[in-house]
Amino acid sequence: MTNDMGNKSVVLQDVRKSYGSLQVVHGIDLTIAEGEFVVFVGPSGCGKSTLLRMIAGLEDVTDGEIEIKGRLVTDLDPSERGIAMVFQSYALYPHMSVRDNLAFGLKMARNNAADIETRVKAASAILKIDHLLERRPGQLSGGQRQRVAIGRAIVRKPDVFLFDEPLSNLDAELRVSMRIEIARLHRELGNTMIYVTHDQTEAMTLADKIVVLRDGRVEQAGTPREIYEDPANTFVAGFIGSPRMNLLNAGWGEKGLVELAGARIASGLSPADRPAGAAVTLGLRPEHLKVASDQPGSLTATVDFSEYLGGTQYLYCQLADGQSLTVEHRSPISIAAGEEVSLLFDPSDCRLFDEGGKRLR
Ligand SMILES: Nc1ncnc2c1ncn2[C@@H]1O[C@H](COP(=O)(O)OP(=O)(O)OP(=O)(O)O)[C@@H](O)[C@H]1O
């Protein structure tokens, strides 16, 4: 496996994209290391597919530069960039067998027949589709079609694999198993992979590095753990994690305390950071809130609604000041709507953000 994080595989320098007067990608700088699995994630319309398609050469870059393996590729055709792309729609040729679908690109590139056969064999073994080679796409399940689409990328031996929401057309169960397959493929091949999704579970489980995008800008780039535990702003904090992080309007108090719904909470931040009375946002993940049955908690809330999911119960609560808050309650003792609960949490699990949503440290 090539996983030399010291070597640069893909470098984006101030990459921009406009459609007419509408700018949709606003100057993105990003360095992707050799062998890294990078996931672009963000809400619909944030520009993740556009960015991937610019790396692929399927969209022109309005401004900025793209390098792949040390080569400037900004103005090169897709076929000259050393990339292979897997699409959500599979994009297979319906009238060709699986074998011919796999071989087609290589034939076009005038590879010799023996080499093509070796590559098709190797790819179909990796993807466990050897028994399907004579079938046509119409005779395959969705998961099998996606394997063929991935196989078509593998046979080309690209430097970089690009995936554009490859699992979105599959049902939930198949998505999980294909996700594991893609992780295995990355481990076996060791190539750089760039993957676009709006599914945060795919992002968290597949990525070495997650790039969270919003409105054509990078909000944060980091390991899944950094993004989850150390979000740079309220957008990232609320986007990654399910149920989402509670983001509560609070006031900065004396001596580094935060005032929320009549309670005073130790923030762990230096009092000099903020003027007393300034508005702050307190972030608390649902799994970090514990219902305290035998001791007074820091916060009191009323349960509006509860959802039982077996091992876990989600409690949708309201604070005295009317703000909503979700609690992930893991206990055999279930709690019903209407109950008043007192909540405990470790101050080190609190995240604080300023009025503009930027993290306070
Ligand atoms: N050909 C085009 N002409 C004009 N605007 C476009 C064009 N293609 C995309 N856009 C706009 O660019 C922005 C980014 O689109 P893009 O498809 O990259 O978003 P995305 O994050 O991949 O969204 P989704 O998750 O919905 O696929 C959107 O606002 C979109 O409307």
PDBQT file of the ligand as one rigid body, heavy atoms in Angstrom, charges set to zero:
ROOT
HETATM    1  N1  LIG A 401     -24.252  24.246 -15.588  1.00  0.00    +0.000 N 
HETATM    2  C1  LIG A 401     -24.553  25.060 -14.575  1.00  0.00    +0.000 A 
HETATM    3  N2  LIG A 401     -25.006  26.307 -14.776  1.00  0.00    +0.000 NA
HETATM    4  C2  LIG A 401     -25.295  27.132 -13.756  1.00  0.00    +0.000 A 
HETATM    5  N3  LIG A 401     -25.180  26.807 -12.467  1.00  0.00    +0.000 NA
HETATM    6  C3  LIG A 401     -24.746  25.572 -12.182  1.00  0.00    +0.000 A 
HETATM    7  C4  LIG A 401     -24.421  24.626 -13.215  1.00  0.00    +0.000 A 
HETATM    8  N4  LIG A 401     -23.997  23.477 -12.614  1.00  0.00    +0.000 NA
HETATM    9  C5  LIG A 401     -24.082  23.700 -11.287  1.00  0.00    +0.000 A 
HETATM   10  N5  LIG A 401     -24.514  24.945 -11.014  1.00  0.00    +0.000 N 
HETATM   11  C6  LIG A 401     -24.707  25.554  -9.696  1.00  0.00    +0.000 C 
HETATM   12  O1  LIG A 401     -23.479  25.447  -8.993  1.00  0.00    +0.000 OA
HETATM   13  C7  LIG A 401     -23.699  25.196  -7.618  1.00  0.00    +0.000 C 
HETATM   14  C8  LIG A 401     -22.916  23.971  -7.191  1.00  0.00    +0.000 C 
HETATM   15  O2  LIG A 401     -23.478  22.829  -7.817  1.00  0.00    +0.000 OA
HETATM   16  P1  LIG A 401     -22.939  21.354  -7.516  1.00  0.00    +0.000 P 
HETATM   17  O3  LIG A 401     -23.679  20.398  -8.393  1.00  0.00    +0.000 OA
HETATM   18  O4  LIG A 401     -21.470  21.343  -7.576  1.00  0.00    +0.000 OA
HETATM   19  O5  LIG A 401     -23.393  21.156  -6.011  1.00  0.00    +0.000 OA
HETATM   20  P2  LIG A 401     -23.333  19.858  -5.111  1.00  0.00    +0.000 P 
HETATM   21  O6  LIG A 401     -22.759  20.306  -3.824  1.00  0.00    +0.000 OA
HETATM   22  O7  LIG A 401     -22.657  18.756  -5.827  1.00  0.00    +0.000 OA
HETATM   23  O8  LIG A 401     -24.882  19.567  -4.915  1.00  0.00    +0.000 OA
HETATM   24  P3  LIG A 401     -25.697  18.168  -4.905  1.00  0.00    +0.000 P 
HETATM   25  O9  LIG A 401     -25.374  17.509  -3.601  1.00  0.00    +0.000 OA
HETATM   26  O10 LIG A 401     -27.116  18.667  -4.953  1.00  0.00    +0.000 OA
HETATM   27  O11 LIG A 401     -25.269  17.408  -6.101  1.00  0.00    +0.000 OA
HETATM   28  C9  LIG A 401     -25.207  25.075  -7.447  1.00  0.00    +0.000 C 
HETATM   29  O12 LIG A 401     -25.689  26.281  -6.945  1.00  0.00    +0.000 OA
HETATM   30  C10 LIG A 401     -25.695  24.802  -8.844  1.00  0.00    +0.000 C 
HETATM   31  O13 LIG A 401     -26.996  25.297  -9.006  1.00  0.00    +0.000 OA
ENDROOT
TORSDOF 0
